Amino acid sequence: MQLQEMAREYRSNTALLELRLKQLQTARRHAGQNEVRYRLKSRINCLQAMINENRKTAFVLEHYYDKGGNAHENRKAV
């Protein structure tokens, strides 16, 4: 598998995670109990971290061969 293909997979998976994130945010807004809202918030935070990591990985893969590979490692992926 080429790096560009891997990057596309990461972007595709990120889109799925973002969809799930929106579903959880909606569920949290409609949740009645505090404990349920708290648990949903924890899951949302975890998903946000995963989304950010996926974006960063996809960006690095897309630009791996630019200026020696890791020249973009500390830049924003969004």
Helices and strands as residue ranges (DSSP letters): H 3-30, H 34-62, G 66-68
